[in-house]
């Protein structure tokens, strides 16, 4: 029982799970699930009570029983007591102060990451303002490598997302070339296939591999098919760089995605054996998003942000190159408007970074959400200030296959220019060598196509 | 905004790639930003998509047209009282409100084979543009069937058809509904077909969906061909859903050139 007396009222919160849900800043998905605070006072009462909870309590009171959920077992079994020791005496409220203090340097934050559970991190985020989320995330540093180096200081990478409504190869290639000529694609060139079948996946995998080899691009490719489809592709000898999978924070939700920890482990080993990384072995690409557990009716009574952070424990186990929270994709029944989307994006980034993940964000919205380009600009700018690892790059922000809006090639150039952020060093060098960027990382002032791609375009007889 | 002559605009010389994709490529730039034209183009598309979601459905024209075709219709409401509630509580859009339920229960259903439900869903424009022309093609094909009045549902989700089909004890339930609007398809209509639909029992796995019915997507005739195939198969198999596959062939519009990859071949 968690009690607090506030403004002449007494509040009892029966469980930690209940307390966490009531303390969460307002969002539509928690009301849809029936777990959100009844009013502002109840929310703030829960935040007061949560601030007094010792971090140790999260090791004693599982939000989903250990016996029934493999994500809980993963969190508890792999918790690093030694890394936790320096902060083990703190309450959630003390932990916030400590994170904001000078004691919590980049090195110290890195050293405690394995001692933190998702629930501790979710809890502290619920009593942090946006500037707190930005300030602490900015101190975290997570570096990963495959064919280039992602996550260095003052770098911002981009996933080139060249989706096409029918996976037409020329259509996909057109968006890839457009993106490369705008300096985009160092995190990954990653396609969402229009249909999740083996044949389409194989065709796209070979095509991406051939483009990267032909033009010697220091990046990696990914076809975002289901992990079982990618495993079949590997068995058929396809050139797979990164294994993709959507993941969630409960066993039940992962079941509904047709995955479990064993399957992810099998996939990671299969792709590691291909040995295609030249600089490093981070070979998984995960996507998450608040509301995914609830939409599978598998939230186990938790609020959606806590579910989300538990998914990061799943991600962390498999040493990913990239983790992407697709923040506004799921629709207004989970995140209603720009305000809710912006806060959720910054929470996810902070929580992921604190747990030691290479966290990026698909800064996005659907047309039935109360959001627009101004909201995306706000989130993009705030995330970039917070040291976000990567964003999406989609021609003109308009994904013509998935029917939603994300960040564009132009958006990446904007945020790089105003904040002095650069692409991954290996990719930056390639952009400069090909004459796409000048020595100051600016697009060349002429509309000329670089020599490397001239022949391809001339074939079209332009 | 006369772009070709604007010294502040840098255009892209790879315009020819636009033939391969509807994506917004080769937009050019002002500095590193979107040009005024590209920015306003986007705002226009977004405004159309937003209005498709937010402008309330007006069923009066559809009601009138249906009556001219000699068809009875009923206008029903769900428990989602307004647009904000509808968007945040999908569960309420799947249940009829009490007033509507009373009114429905006062009508004693005759023997019924099929119900047709038309719901605004996430795009009132989709229904205003496509429901009547599609129904005009569909109804003659259903002459052998006893039909319930066409049910027009405001703030409805797909599963609202289940309660209505159950009320009429109808074997076939056809729901026309406005789909989540894309930037390039603000008025896309979807069709969901369920055999023996029953409230709270039928799930998405029990339905067949024909999606993307709009002027740049699936034509009315293509959609009708698919639906009639599904109806005939459902009557034979006595089911719809994952065990009923649509075996009609797609007419592809891709020409041969598009399957050649200019970056590689």
Interface residues (C-beta under 8 A of the other chain):
Chain A: X28 X31 X32 X162 X163 X164 X165 X166 X168 X169 X170 X171 X172 X173 X174 X175 X176 X177 X178 X181 X207 X210 X211 X214 X215 X331 X332 X333 X336 X366 X367 X368 X372 X373 X394 X395 X396 X397 X398 X400 X403 X404 X405 X408 X410 X413 X414 X417 X442 X443 X445 X446 X447 X448 X449 X453 X456 X457 X459 X460 X461 X462
Chain B: X10 X11 X12 X13 X14 X15 X16 X17 X18 X20 X21 X22 X23 X24 X25 X26 X27 X28 X29 X32 X33 X34 X38 X42 X43 X45 X46 X49 X50 X52 X53 X87 X88 X89 X90 X91 X122 X180 X181 X182 X183 X184 X185 X186 X254 X257 X258 X259 X260 X261 X262 X263 X264
